Amino acid sequence: MGHRIEQVNKLIRRELSELLQRQLKDPRLNTFVAVTEVATSTDLRHAKVFVSHLGSDEEKQAILEVLESAAGFLRKELAHNLKLRRTPELNFCWDNSIEQGDHILQLIDQVTKDETNRRLEG
């Protein structure tokens, strides 16, 4: 990935985070939604926006619906604020890395606890 695309990805991620916190007024977005990563195509036509939220599957589905319905508004705001040659279409996806990391930490804690118990018994 080129340096320019990386910079565009960072700009879009930062700007979308700001827009979600300050501009998007939907009651279904009453919880914290993090934009974790943006992957823009080299021609700047499409951007995959990875979002994360710790909550139920129903909450996640509602959040995705809100984001998809607001994609046009968000794209227009990006075009206005970033002054890119071309503003990409936004496609929102879940980033499960936080949940996966939490699960791995739980597994490590369990192994550590089991190992400690074995040493105490032995």
Backbone as CSV, one residue per row, in Angstrom:
resi,resn,N_x,N_y,N_z,CA_x,CA_y,CA_z,C_x,C_y,C_z
1,MET,0.848,-1.169,0.000,0.000,0.000,0.000,0.894,1.233,0.000
2,GLY,0.546,2.190,-0.838,1.351,3.386,-0.955,1.190,4.325,0.228
3,HIS,2.177,5.184,0.366,2.172,6.144,1.466,0.962,7.072,1.381
4,ARG,0.595,7.483,0.172,-0.545,8.391,0.007,-1.836,7.733,0.474
5,ILE,-2.054,6.490,0.107,-3.268,5.777,0.517,-3.302,5.628,2.034
6,GLU,-2.164,5.340,2.647,-2.115,5.245,4.113,-2.523,6.563,4.754
7,GLN,-2.046,7.669,4.199,-2.407,8.982,4.736,-3.897,9.269,4.559
8,VAL,-4.426,8.899,3.399,-5.859,9.078,3.145,-6.667,8.238,4.128
9,ASN,-6.236,6.996,4.361,-6.924,6.122,5.310,-6.957,6.744,6.711
10,LYS,-5.831,7.289,7.136,-5.762,7.928,8.456,-6.683,9.137,8.531
11,LEU,-6.670,9.951,7.478,-7.535,11.137,7.450,-9.010,10.754,7.517
12,ILE,-9.390,9.772,6.717,-10.792,9.345,6.694,-11.190,8.760,8.041
13,ARG,-10.319,7.946,8.635,-10.626,7.349,9.939,-10.824,8.428,10.992
14,ARG,-9.922,9.381,11.027,-10.017,10.455,12.020,-11.279,11.286,11.805
15,GLU,-11.550,11.635,10.565,-12.715,12.470,10.278,-14.020,11.727,10.554
16,LEU,-14.095,10.449,10.179,-15.309,9.673,10.464,-15.532,9.532,11.965
17,SER,-14.471,9.340,12.722,-14.609,9.252,14.179,-15.228,10.527,14.729
18,GLU,-14.736,11.667,14.252,-15.281,12.960,14.684,-16.747,13.100,14.276
19,LEU,-17.053,12.732,13.049,-18.431,12.858,12.568,-19.382,11.978,13.367
20,LEU,-18.961,10.761,13.676,-19.827,9.858,14.444,-20.079,10.399,15.841
21,GLN,-19.084,11.011,16.429,-19.239,11.535,17.782,-20.048,12.828,17.809
22,ARG,-19.866,13.691,16.807,-20.422,15.041,16.898,-21.601,15.328,15.966
23,GLN,-21.656,14.670,14.823,-22.650,15.052,13.818,-23.830,14.087,13.698
24,LEU,-23.577,12.805,13.864,-24.620,11.816,13.631,-25.532,11.737,14.850
25,LYS,-26.751,12.181,14.697,-27.705,12.236,15.809,-28.793,11.181,15.597
26,ASP,-28.460,9.942,15.842,-29.429,8.859,15.736,-29.508,8.176,17.090
27,PRO,-30.712,7.992,17.628,-30.833,7.381,18.967,-30.263,5.966,19.046
28,ARG,-30.164,5.292,17.925,-29.591,3.940,17.941,-28.082,3.971,18.119
29,LEU,-27.481,5.153,17.971,-26.038,5.310,18.174,-25.761,5.972,19.518
30,ASN,-26.486,5.550,20.536,-26.301,6.151,21.859,-25.130,5.533,22.617
31,THR,-24.429,4.611,21.999,-23.270,3.975,22.626,-22.015,4.315,21.831
32,PHE,-20.882,3.984,22.390,-19.599,4.290,21.768,-19.341,3.345,20.601
33,VAL,-19.083,3.910,19.440,-18.708,3.151,18.243,-17.350,3.667,17.814
34,ALA,-16.386,2.768,17.690,-15.031,3.159,17.318,-14.756,2.792,15.863
35,VAL,-14.177,3.731,15.141,-13.677,3.453,13.792,-12.242,2.979,13.982
36,THR,-12.017,1.697,13.763,-10.710,1.122,14.057,-9.756,1.166,12.878
37,GLU,-10.300,1.106,11.670,-9.427,1.086,10.493,-10.233,1.469,9.261
38,VAL,-9.536,2.025,8.283,-10.127,2.320,6.983,-9.188,1.764,5.924
39,ALA,-9.749,1.058,4.975,-8.966,0.512,3.859,-9.556,1.072,2.561
40,THR,-8.833,1.977,1.946,-9.295,2.647,0.732,-8.660,1.995,-0.490
41,SER,-9.453,1.836,-1.543,-8.899,1.296,-2.784,-7.942,2.322,-3.386
42,THR,-7.030,1.845,-4.221,-6.005,2.733,-4.780,-6.591,3.816,-5.686
43,ASP,-7.765,3.560,-6.273,-8.398,4.573,-7.125,-9.330,5.501,-6.339
44,LEU,-9.377,5.331,-5.025,-10.192,6.159,-4.116,-11.689,6.070,-4.393
45,ARG,-12.128,4.993,-5.010,-13.561,4.841,-5.281,-14.303,4.188,-4.118
46,HIS,-13.629,3.343,-3.361,-14.276,2.593,-2.276,-13.405,2.628,-1.027
47,ALA,-14.075,2.669,0.110,-13.366,2.589,1.390,-14.133,1.632,2.291
48,LYS,-13.425,0.657,2.794,-13.991,-0.276,3.766,-13.689,0.317,5.139
49,VAL,-14.730,0.589,5.899,-14.595,1.215,7.204,-14.886,0.163,8.263
50,PHE,-13.869,-0.153,9.062,-14.020,-1.154,10.115,-14.397,-0.454,11.407
51,VAL,-15.501,-0.900,12.006,-15.983,-0.308,13.247,-16.058,-1.381,14.319
52,SER,-16.012,-0.934,15.556,-16.046,-1.852,16.681,-16.970,-1.294,17.755
53,HIS,-17.615,-2.217,18.449,-18.514,-1.865,19.545,-18.656,-3.092,20.422
54,LEU,-18.546,-2.897,21.714,-18.752,-4.009,22.635,-20.216,-4.024,23.030
55,GLY,-20.933,-4.996,22.540,-22.361,-5.085,22.832,-22.948,-6.334,22.215
56,SER,-24.255,-6.408,22.276,-24.965,-7.581,21.769,-24.998,-7.565,20.242
57,ASP,-25.330,-8.717,19.680,-25.433,-8.813,18.223,-26.547,-7.917,17.691
58,GLU,-27.632,-7.764,18.470,-28.732,-6.900,18.052,-28.274,-5.446,17.974
59,GLU,-27.497,-5.003,18.976,-26.961,-3.643,18.953,-26.046,-3.437,17.756
60,LYS,-25.207,-4.427,17.498,-24.278,-4.326,16.374,-25.031,-4.213,15.053
61,GLN,-26.081,-5.019,14.899,-26.868,-4.975,13.667,-27.538,-3.613,13.506
62,ALA,-28.085,-3.072,14.592,-28.723,-1.750,14.533,-27.698,-0.674,14.176
63,ILE,-26.510,-0.776,14.747,-25.464,0.208,14.458,-25.058,0.140,12.988
64,LEU,-24.893,-1.075,12.464,-24.541,-1.212,11.046,-25.618,-0.614,10.153
65,GLU,-26.889,-0.826,10.509,-27.986,-0.265,9.714,-27.931,1.259,9.727
66,VAL,-27.672,1.847,10.888,-27.567,3.300,10.993,-26.423,3.808,10.129
67,LEU,-25.260,3.157,10.237,-24.096,3.604,9.482,-24.315,3.479,7.984
68,GLU,-24.927,2.389,7.559,-25.189,2.206,6.126,-26.175,3.263,5.615
69,SER,-27.198,3.560,6.424,-28.166,4.565,5.983,-27.568,5.970,6.008
70,ALA,-26.571,6.200,6.849,-25.935,7.515,6.937,-24.711,7.636,6.035
71,ALA,-24.408,6.607,5.263,-23.191,6.605,4.441,-23.155,7.785,3.476
72,GLY,-24.275,8.132,2.876,-24.307,9.267,1.946,-23.993,10.583,2.643
73,PHE,-24.601,10.797,3.799,-24.328,12.000,4.581,-22.864,12.056,4.988
74,LEU,-22.334,10.927,5.477,-20.940,10.879,5.919,-19.990,11.139,4.751
75,ARG,-20.305,10.593,3.595,-19.469,10.797,2.410,-19.471,12.270,1.997
76,LYS,-20.650,12.886,2.046,-20.756,14.307,1.703,-19.937,15.159,2.669
77,GLU,-20.006,14.839,3.948,-19.235,15.580,4.952,-17.733,15.366,4.759
78,LEU,-17.351,14.139,4.417,-15.935,13.879,4.135,-15.461,14.710,2.952
79,ALA,-16.274,14.751,1.903,-15.905,15.520,0.707,-15.732,16.993,1.061
80,HIS,-16.609,17.498,1.898,-16.543,18.907,2.291,-15.324,19.195,3.172
81,ASN,-15.034,18.292,4.113,-13.989,18.546,5.098,-12.581,18.184,4.625
82,LEU,-12.456,17.183,3.774,-11.126,16.691,3.410,-10.616,17.199,2.072
83,LYS,-11.473,17.642,1.204,-11.059,18.181,-0.096,-10.213,17.189,-0.892
84,LEU,-10.673,15.948,-0.938,-9.988,14.936,-1.744,-10.414,15.062,-3.195
85,ARG,-9.562,14.593,-4.081,-9.892,14.592,-5.512,-11.148,13.765,-5.756
86,ARG,-11.243,12.644,-5.059,-12.408,11.766,-5.159,-12.709,11.267,-3.752
87,THR,-13.964,11.340,-3.354,-14.361,10.837,-2.041,-14.933,9.443,-2.215
88,PRO,-14.376,8.462,-1.530,-14.801,7.075,-1.737,-16.190,6.778,-1.180
89,GLU,-16.830,5.771,-1.787,-18.063,5.235,-1.228,-17.683,4.463,0.030
90,LEU,-18.500,4.579,1.059,-18.186,3.972,2.340,-18.954,2.673,2.529
91,ASN,-18.228,1.628,2.878,-18.818,0.335,3.214,-18.382,-0.008,4.631
92,PHE,-19.349,-0.228,5.510,-19.044,-0.461,6.913,-19.007,-1.957,7.214
93,CYS,-17.988,-2.364,7.999,-17.785,-3.760,8.381,-17.425,-3.813,9.857
94,TRP,-17.682,-4.957,10.470,-17.306,-5.135,11.877,-15.856,-5.532,11.998
95,ASP,-15.196,-4.956,12.970,-13.842,-5.340,13.339,-13.952,-6.084,14.666
96,ASN,-13.734,-7.371,14.624,-13.881,-8.205,15.822,-12.578,-8.359,16.593
97,SER,-11.562,-7.602,16.248,-10.256,-7.799,16.872,-10.283,-7.516,18.372
98,ILE,-11.079,-6.552,18.818,-11.151,-6.267,20.252,-11.761,-7.460,20.991
99,GLU,-12.835,-8.021,20.439,-13.459,-9.187,21.062,-12.524,-10.391,21.031
100,GLN,-11.815,-10.571,19.921,-10.871,-11.679,19.825,-9.731,-11.503,20.817
101,GLY,-9.242,-10.288,20.970,-8.190,-10.012,21.944,-8.658,-10.286,23.361
102,ASP,-9.897,-9.906,23.669,-10.467,-10.164,24.987,-10.568,-11.667,25.242
103,HIS,-10.987,-12.403,24.228,-11.095,-13.861,24.357,-9.719,-14.492,24.588
104,ILE,-8.718,-14.018,23.870,-7.359,-14.545,24.045,-6.847,-14.241,25.445
105,LEU,-7.110,-13.042,25.951,-6.701,-12.707,27.318,-7.389,-13.598,28.342
106,GLN,-8.656,-13.906,28.119,-9.363,-14.821,29.021,-8.727,-16.210,28.999
107,LEU,-8.357,-16.676,27.817,-7.704,-17.981,27.703,-6.350,-17.984,28.414
108,ILE,-5.587,-16.917,28.250,-4.283,-16.814,28.920,-4.468,-16.812,30.431
109,ASP,-5.453,-16.050,30.903,-5.733,-16.018,32.344,-6.106,-17.410,32.860
110,GLN,-6.895,-18.137,32.091,-7.312,-19.476,32.502,-6.111,-20.421,32.561
111,VAL,-5.258,-20.371,31.557,-4.066,-21.226,31.537,-3.155,-20.871,32.704
112,THR,-2.980,-19.590,32.957,-2.129,-19.138,34.068,-2.695,-19.620,35.401
113,LYS,-4.013,-19.523,35.564,-4.653,-19.963,36.800,-4.507,-21.479,36.956
114,ASP,-4.703,-22.220,35.874,-4.555,-23.676,35.928,-3.120,-24.063,36.282
115,GLU,-2.156,-23.374,35.677,-0.741,-23.663,35.956,-0.408,-23.356,37.417
116,THR,-0.923,-22.254,37.939,-0.688,-21.899,39.340,-1.298,-22.936,40.267
117,ASN,-2.500,-23.378,39.972,-3.159,-24.397,40.786,-2.394,-25.715,40.766
118,ARG,-1.855,-26.082,39.605,-1.086,-27.325,39.500,0.181,-27.234,40.339
119,ARG,0.828,-26.089,40.305,2.061,-25.930,41.101,1.757,-25.976,42.594
120,LEU,0.640,-25.391,42.995,0.284,-25.394,44.413,-0.090,-26.793,44.896
121,GLU,-0.701,-27.586,44.023,-1.107,-28.944,44.377,0.087,-29.888,44.366
122,GLY,1.070,-29.603,43.528,2.199,-30.521,43.328,3.309,-30.247,44.225
